[in-house]
Amino acid sequence: MNKITNLCVLILAFCATSFCFSQVGINTTTPLSTLDINGNLNVREVGIANALVTGSGALNGGPSGSATAINDGVYISLTPLSGSPEFILPNAASVPGRIYVLRNISNSITAQIYTFGGNFFAKDSNTATTSPLNMPGSGTLKTVIVISDGANWTYFF
């Protein structure tokens, strides 16, 4: 009876550890990472709140002190409104590895990006950027990529 119990425990332990260290491969039979994709990756824009208000699927800005939360999607169109230009990212510590591509679709109003936690760091800087990140309605800074490192946000214009 003791041998059967030991065998059951061994099988259970093997099954439990194989699930903990599983790797998923898409178009590969030997994945080398948790998710290993052999081919192209397409990330679609996720429609976000207020799509009916703007008619474009864009996220409308919030007024001063009540920034509109950014917490869904990957590529997000931002519509800063007069008097409501603010958007806020989640706490970087709660979403490690998360990536957002933010695009200001206004031609005249600057979008302001804040965060619930963590600082902003430019890709090539070790000094935090003063909040908010400003994305002008015109010029070359209309799109920004932000990446959480688990403590702060790194951004690329």
Backbone torsions as a table, in degrees:
resi	resn	phi	psi	omega
1	MET	NA	-37.9	-179.4
2	ASN	-63.9	-37.5	179.0
3	LYS	-65.9	-38.7	179.3
4	ILE	-67.2	-40.9	177.9
5	THR	-62.8	-45.3	178.7
6	ASN	-62.4	-41.0	178.7
7	LEU	-63.5	-42.0	178.5
8	CYS	-63.9	-42.2	178.8
9	VAL	-63.9	-42.3	179.3
10	LEU	-62.9	-43.7	178.7
11	ILE	-65.4	-42.8	178.4
12	LEU	-62.1	-43.7	178.9
13	ALA	-63.6	-41.8	178.9
14	PHE	-62.2	-45.0	-179.7
15	CYS	-64.5	-40.9	-179.0
16	ALA	-65.5	-41.9	-178.9
17	THR	-73.7	-30.9	179.3
18	SER	-68.4	-30.7	176.6
19	PHE	-74.2	-34.1	-178.5
20	CYS	-68.3	-29.5	-175.5
21	PHE	-112.6	27.4	-178.3
22	SER	-69.0	148.2	175.1
23	GLN	-127.7	142.4	-178.9
24	VAL	-111.8	129.7	177.2
25	GLY	-116.9	133.5	174.7
26	ILE	-112.0	117.3	-177.5
27	ASN	66.3	27.7	173.8
28	THR	-149.9	143.1	178.4
29	THR	-95.1	-7.8	-179.9
30	THR	-129.8	74.8	179.8
31	PRO	-63.4	138.4	-178.9
32	LEU	-106.0	-2.9	178.2
33	SER	-136.5	174.4	177.8
34	THR	-55.9	-43.2	172.2
35	LEU	-127.7	116.3	-178.0
36	ASP	-119.7	113.6	-177.6
37	ILE	-109.5	119.9	175.3
38	ASN	-101.3	89.3	-176.7
39	GLY	149.0	-165.4	-178.3
40	ASN	-86.5	154.3	176.5
41	LEU	-119.1	130.0	178.0
42	ASN	-119.2	119.5	178.0
43	VAL	-108.2	118.4	-176.2
44	ARG	-88.5	151.5	174.7
45	GLU	-66.9	136.0	177.6
46	VAL	-98.2	126.1	176.4
47	GLY	-63.5	136.3	-174.4
48	ILE	-122.0	169.4	-179.1
49	ALA	-46.9	153.2	177.0
50	ASN	72.5	16.0	179.5
51	ALA	-59.8	-35.9	-179.1
52	LEU	-72.5	-26.7	-179.3
53	VAL	-69.6	-45.3	-177.1
54	THR	-93.3	-22.0	-178.7
55	GLY	78.4	1.1	-175.8
56	SER	-119.7	-1.6	-175.9
57	GLY	81.4	7.1	-179.0
58	ALA	-80.5	156.8	178.5
59	LEU	-94.7	122.0	-179.8
60	ASN	-77.5	144.4	177.6
61	GLY	-70.7	162.5	177.1
62	GLY	-107.7	162.8	179.6
63	PRO	-72.6	167.6	-179.6
64	SER	-53.0	127.1	-179.6
65	GLY	85.9	-8.1	178.5
66	SER	-133.9	58.4	-177.7
67	ALA	-60.3	146.4	176.7
68	THR	-76.1	127.1	-177.6
69	ALA	-71.9	137.0	172.4
70	ILE	-106.3	110.5	-178.0
71	ASN	-145.7	10.3	-178.5
72	ASP	-145.7	147.9	176.5
73	GLY	94.9	176.6	177.2
74	VAL	-123.5	-58.3	175.7
75	TYR	-97.2	117.4	-173.3
76	ILE	-126.0	124.3	174.8
77	SER	-85.6	125.1	-179.2
78	LEU	-105.2	135.4	175.2
79	THR	-118.5	92.8	174.2
80	PRO	-71.3	136.1	-179.9
81	LEU	-109.0	155.5	176.9
82	SER	-58.2	120.8	-177.0
83	GLY	83.9	-7.6	179.4
84	SER	-139.6	67.0	-175.5
85	PRO	-99.6	8.0	-167.8
86	GLU	-100.4	140.7	175.8
87	PHE	-134.0	151.4	-178.5
88	ILE	-135.6	132.4	178.0
89	LEU	-84.9	157.1	175.6
90	PRO	-66.5	170.3	174.8
91	ASN	-63.0	125.3	-177.0
92	ALA	-59.0	-30.4	-179.5
93	ALA	-68.7	-26.1	-177.8
94	SER	-89.4	-7.5	-178.8
95	VAL	-136.6	57.2	-177.9
96	PRO	-60.9	135.1	179.7
97	GLY	85.1	-6.6	-179.1
98	ARG	-67.7	140.1	-179.7
99	ILE	-125.9	132.7	173.0
100	TYR	-124.7	141.1	168.8
101	VAL	-111.5	113.4	-175.3
102	LEU	-109.5	133.3	-178.8
103	ARG	-127.8	122.1	174.6
104	ASN	-80.1	111.9	-177.7
105	ILE	-93.1	1.4	174.8
106	SER	-76.8	147.2	176.4
107	ASN	-95.2	-3.9	-174.7
108	SER	-139.5	-20.1	-174.1
109	ILE	-107.5	133.8	179.1
110	THR	-78.1	128.8	174.0
111	ALA	-85.4	138.8	179.3
112	GLN	-115.0	126.2	-176.6
113	ILE	-110.0	125.3	176.8
114	TYR	-115.7	179.3	175.6
115	THR	-140.8	146.5	175.5
116	PHE	-73.6	-16.4	179.7
117	GLY	-173.8	141.8	-176.9
118	GLY	96.8	165.7	178.5
119	ASN	-105.5	168.3	173.2
120	PHE	-99.0	133.2	175.2
121	PHE	-128.7	129.5	173.2
122	ALA	-64.4	154.1	-174.9
123	LYS	-53.5	-29.4	-173.8
124	ASP	-116.7	25.0	-174.5
125	SER	-129.2	148.6	173.1
126	ASN	-109.5	13.3	177.6
127	THR	-111.8	130.3	-179.4
128	ALA	-64.6	143.3	176.3
129	THR	-85.7	138.4	176.5
130	THR	-63.4	132.1	178.6
131	SER	-78.3	144.1	6.2
132	PRO	-89.9	165.6	166.6
133	LEU	-77.6	131.1	180.0
134	ASN	-105.0	127.6	177.6
135	MET	-115.8	98.8	-176.9
136	PRO	-62.8	154.4	177.9
137	GLY	-72.8	-18.4	177.5
138	SER	-134.0	157.9	178.7
139	GLY	105.7	-159.0	-171.0
140	THR	-100.5	2.5	-176.5
141	LEU	-110.6	34.2	-176.8
142	LYS	-79.6	-16.6	-179.8
143	THR	-126.3	136.0	177.2
144	VAL	-135.4	142.7	172.5
145	ILE	-107.3	127.4	177.8
146	VAL	-120.4	137.8	-176.7
147	ILE	-131.3	129.2	176.6
148	SER	-83.5	130.2	174.2
149	ASP	-98.4	11.2	-179.7
150	GLY	94.5	-5.0	176.9
151	ALA	-140.0	-37.7	-176.3
152	ASN	-138.2	175.7	177.3
153	TRP	-110.0	127.6	171.6
154	THR	-99.8	137.1	-177.8
155	TYR	-127.1	150.6	179.3
156	PHE	-131.7	121.4	173.2
157	PHE	-91.0	NA	NA
